[in-house]
Amino acid sequence: MRSKFFLILLILATAFFSFSLEARELSIQQLEERKKADLERKKEREKRGKKTFQKDITIFSEVVFLSMERKVPPVLSNLDPILDDEGFYGVKLAIEDNLTTGRFVGHDYNAEFHRILLDENLEVEFTKLLKQGKKFFVVDLEENELNLLMNVAGIDEVIIFNVRAKNDSLRGVNCRKNFFHIPPSYSILSDALTQYLVKKRWNKWFLVIGPSEKDRLYAEALKKSAKKFNIKIKEQKTWDFTADLRRTAGKEVPIFTKGTKYDVLVVADEIGEFGEYLAYRTWEPRPVAGTQGLKPVSWHRTHEQWGATQMQNRFRRESGRWMTEVDYHSWTAVRALGEAITRSQSNDVKDVQNYLLSSKFGLGAYKGVKVSFRSWNGQLRQPILLAAPRSMVSVSPQEGYIHPVSELDTLGKDQPESTCKF
């Protein structure tokens, strides 16, 4: 009787294994078929040629994508490629999307790409673009560089979309009415993460802070979120080791994290100098969250809901790589501009600016709800993805957090808390 039982188990296991292989083979087959279908569609597009406008062009809008050449800092891991084209393909796809509607209503769009070299002056080069009559800018710049732009003569006559800087000061004391911020701020990211940790009842934190200014800013936002949601920070330490963690992490991390009882290790390591080496090496077996481990992000390669798979596939076909957050921010900025021009039937700077800040504006951005701009500081309100390296874990705001205007305003600084004075 027992031998028959084991025989049945063996047959079932064999059948399941065979089914798994068939499923895997079928999956590979489907991928090959998809590649073939993509090639066929590309050939059809080439046969059709360039799409024509159904109406005479009445509005022509040009977008300038501005970025800076940067020195590449040393990194601990060589797994992730160093990209020099972030934002480019996001703008390119968004222009195509804008033209989908534009061809029917007589609105044409074009993009120019400018990179400021290391030996060039940002203010001088930007002034040249202003003198050429450019008025819509998508800028891949850091906080100090954006602050420089604010001092350029004529800056109030254009619209700036920030696609990289997450500093709260740009949405606060240094805000401008014509500056629109697509990336979530540090306070939005920290609130999004904290809401989930509260949901999991991980209310005791060990906070590890990196040595850079960005790490300090993110850590400050995390501490404010902890206070806001009644979290206890049991221990706070600054990581200041200079040893090569690829060789010494197994010894350094357990000692660094020993002696404190906590639920989750929260990390502020924006550059990625040490955070990846904390997981699985802590003295206590605890999860890691923050800039490594479970991360709050605006976009992630594992995001597939609400039509995001379509965007992921389109982007990969065009660029040959995964879509980054800066790519997504750039796409969102250009699409927001196109939506405002289409709805207002104008590409006048003031008309576009007023529409973007109005309650009428809303954009489908593969997040399940329409995204919009906060009228008091130009920040894009949007759901925040909580992602592990290879899986999507959750989306904030978490269920149960309510707000009289939008649940998305439970993330970051609400209007009464804002120091922005337009």
SVG drawing of the C-alpha trace seen along z (x, -y; Angstrom):
<svg xmlns="http://www.w3.org/2000/svg" viewBox="-13 -89 52 91">
<polyline fill="none" stroke="black" stroke-width="0.4" points="0.0,0.0 2.8,-2.4 4.7,-1.6 1.6,-2.4 1.3,-5.7 4.9,-6.7 4.4,-5.6 1.4,-7.9 3.5,-10.8 6.3,-10.0 3.9,-10.1 2.3,-13.4 5.7,-15.0 6.9,-13.9 3.7,-15.3 4.1,-18.6 7.8,-18.8 6.9,-18.1 4.1,-20.7 6.6,-23.3 9.0,-22.6 6.2,-22.9 5.1,-26.2 8.6,-27.5 9.0,-26.4 5.7,-28.0 6.8,-31.2 10.0,-31.3 7.9,-30.6 5.6,-33.4 8.5,-35.8 9.9,-34.8 6.4,-35.3 6.2,-38.7 9.6,-39.7 8.4,-38.5 5.2,-40.5 7.2,-43.6 9.3,-43.2 6.2,-42.8 4.6,-45.9 7.8,-47.9 7.8,-46.9 4.2,-47.9 4.9,-51.3 7.8,-51.8 5.5,-50.9 2.9,-53.5 5.5,-56.1 5.2,-59.2 1.7,-59.9 0.1,-63.0 -2.0,-65.6 -5.7,-65.5 -5.9,-69.3 -3.7,-72.2 -1.1,-72.8 -2.4,-75.7 -0.1,-75.2 3.6,-74.2 5.3,-73.5 9.0,-72.8 10.3,-71.1 13.9,-71.5 15.5,-68.6 18.4,-70.0 21.0,-67.9 24.5,-68.2 27.6,-66.2 28.7,-64.7 31.8,-63.0 31.0,-59.4 31.6,-58.6 33.2,-55.3 30.7,-52.6 30.8,-49.4 29.0,-47.3 29.5,-47.0 26.1,-45.2 24.1,-48.3 25.1,-50.2 26.2,-53.8 23.6,-55.6 24.3,-58.8 20.9,-58.9 18.5,-59.0 15.4,-61.0 16.1,-60.9 13.8,-58.0 11.1,-59.2 10.9,-62.5 10.9,-60.7 8.0,-58.4 6.0,-61.3 6.4,-63.3 5.0,-60.3 2.1,-60.1 1.3,-63.8 1.3,-63.6 -1.3,-60.8 -3.9,-63.4 -2.0,-66.3 -2.4,-65.1 -6.2,-65.2 -6.4,-68.7 -3.5,-70.4 -1.0,-70.5 2.6,-69.6 5.4,-68.9 9.2,-68.7 12.0,-68.0 15.5,-69.4 18.2,-67.8 21.0,-69.9 23.7,-68.7 25.8,-71.2 29.5,-70.1 31.7,-70.1 33.7,-73.1 30.5,-75.1 28.6,-77.5 25.0,-76.5 23.6,-80.0 25.3,-81.2 24.1,-78.3 20.6,-78.5 20.5,-82.2 21.3,-81.4 18.3,-79.1 16.0,-81.8 17.3,-84.3 16.3,-81.7 12.7,-81.9 12.6,-78.5 9.8,-78.4 9.2,-74.8 12.1,-73.0 12.5,-69.5 15.6,-69.7 17.7,-66.9 19.5,-69.0 20.3,-68.9 19.1,-71.3 22.0,-73.8 21.7,-73.9 18.0,-74.6 18.7,-77.4 21.1,-78.9 18.4,-78.9 16.1,-80.8 18.5,-83.8 18.6,-83.9 17.0,-86.9 13.7,-85.9 13.3,-82.7 9.7,-83.7 8.6,-83.7 9.2,-80.0 8.0,-76.7 10.5,-74.4 9.8,-70.7 12.2,-69.3 12.8,-65.5 15.6,-64.7 15.9,-66.8 13.9,-65.5 14.8,-68.3 11.9,-69.6 13.4,-73.1 12.5,-73.3 8.9,-72.7 9.2,-75.0 11.2,-78.1 12.8,-78.1 9.6,-77.3 8.6,-79.1 5.2,-79.2 6.6,-78.2 8.7,-75.3 6.9,-71.9 8.4,-69.0 7.7,-65.5 9.9,-63.4 8.4,-62.8 10.1,-64.8 12.1,-63.2 9.1,-63.8 6.7,-62.1 9.0,-59.1 9.6,-58.8 5.8,-59.1 5.0,-56.4 7.5,-54.0 6.5,-54.8 2.8,-54.2 3.6,-50.7 5.9,-50.0 3.2,-51.1 0.8,-48.8 3.2,-45.9 3.6,-47.1 7.3,-47.5 7.3,-50.5 10.9,-50.3 13.6,-51.5 17.3,-51.3 18.2,-54.3 21.5,-54.2 22.6,-57.4 25.2,-57.8 27.9,-60.5 26.5,-62.6 24.3,-65.6 21.5,-63.7 21.7,-61.0 21.2,-63.7 18.2,-65.2 16.6,-61.8 17.3,-60.9 15.7,-64.2 12.6,-63.4 12.5,-59.8 12.8,-61.2 9.9,-63.7 7.8,-60.8 8.6,-58.7 7.4,-61.5 4.3,-62.0 3.3,-58.4 4.4,-57.7 7.4,-55.5 10.2,-55.0 13.8,-55.3 15.6,-53.0 19.0,-53.6 20.6,-56.1 24.1,-55.7 26.1,-57.3 27.9,-54.9 31.5,-56.3 33.5,-53.1 36.0,-53.4 36.9,-49.8 36.0,-47.8 32.6,-46.2 32.9,-43.6 35.5,-42.0 34.7,-43.2 30.8,-43.5 30.5,-40.1 32.5,-41.4 31.6,-45.1 27.8,-45.0 27.1,-42.6 29.2,-44.6 27.6,-47.9 24.1,-46.7 24.7,-44.7 23.1,-45.7 19.7,-47.2 16.3,-45.7 14.4,-46.9 11.9,-45.7 13.4,-47.1 16.7,-48.6 16.0,-51.8 18.7,-53.1 19.5,-56.5 22.2,-55.8 21.2,-57.7 24.5,-57.1 24.6,-53.4 27.9,-53.3 27.0,-50.7 23.3,-50.0 23.3,-46.9 25.7,-45.2 23.5,-45.5 20.8,-42.9 21.5,-39.4 24.5,-40.6 22.8,-42.4 23.3,-41.0 19.5,-40.5 17.6,-38.9 15.6,-42.0 14.3,-43.4 16.0,-46.4 14.1,-49.4 14.7,-52.9 17.2,-53.6 17.9,-49.8 15.8,-46.7 12.2,-47.8 12.3,-51.1 9.7,-53.8 10.0,-54.9 8.0,-56.6 8.8,-53.9 10.3,-50.4 10.9,-47.8 8.7,-45.3 5.7,-47.6 3.1,-45.9 -0.3,-47.2 -2.7,-49.7 -1.2,-49.2 2.4,-49.8 3.5,-46.6 2.7,-48.3 4.9,-51.3 7.7,-49.0 7.6,-47.0 7.5,-50.2 10.4,-51.7 12.5,-48.6 11.8,-48.2 13.0,-51.8 15.9,-51.9 17.1,-48.4 17.1,-48.8 14.8,-49.2 13.0,-52.5 14.5,-54.5 12.7,-57.0 14.3,-59.9 13.0,-58.4 9.5,-58.1 9.6,-61.7 10.7,-63.0 7.8,-61.1 5.3,-62.5 6.6,-66.1 6.2,-66.1 2.8,-64.4 1.6,-66.8 2.6,-69.7 0.8,-68.1 -2.3,-67.5 -2.4,-71.1 -1.9,-72.5 -4.6,-70.2 -7.1,-71.1 -6.4,-74.8 -6.0,-75.1 -3.0,-77.3 0.7,-77.0 1.1,-80.4 3.2,-80.0 0.7,-81.6 -2.2,-79.6 -0.4,-76.4 0.9,-77.2 -2.6,-78.1 -4.1,-74.9 -1.4,-72.7 -2.1,-74.2 -5.9,-74.1 -8.2,-71.4 -9.1,-70.5 -5.7,-69.0 -5.4,-65.2 -3.1,-62.8 -3.2,-59.0 0.3,-57.9 0.1,-54.1 -0.5,-54.6 -4.2,-53.6 -5.4,-57.1 -4.9,-60.4 -1.9,-62.4 -2.1,-66.1 0.0,-69.1 -0.4,-70.6 -1.5,-74.1 0.5,-75.4 4.0,-74.2 3.9,-72.6 4.6,-69.1 3.1,-66.2 0.8,-64.2 1.1,-60.5 0.9,-57.0 4.3,-55.8 5.5,-52.2 7.1,-50.2 9.4,-47.7 11.9,-45.1 14.7,-44.4 12.7,-41.9 9.0,-42.3 6.4,-45.0 5.3,-44.8 2.7,-47.6 1.6,-51.0 1.1,-54.0 -0.9,-55.8 -1.9,-52.7 -5.6,-51.9 -7.1,-53.8 -5.3,-57.1 -7.9,-59.7 -7.8,-63.3 -10.5,-65.9 -9.1,-66.6 -7.0,-63.6 -5.6,-60.6 -2.4,-61.3 -2.0,-64.4 -1.4,-62.2 2.1,-61.8 4.5,-64.7 3.8,-68.2 0.2,-69.2 -0.9,-72.8 -1.1,-74.0 2.5,-72.7 3.9,-74.2 6.5,-77.0 6.0,-77.8 4.7,-81.3 4.0,-81.9"/>
</svg>
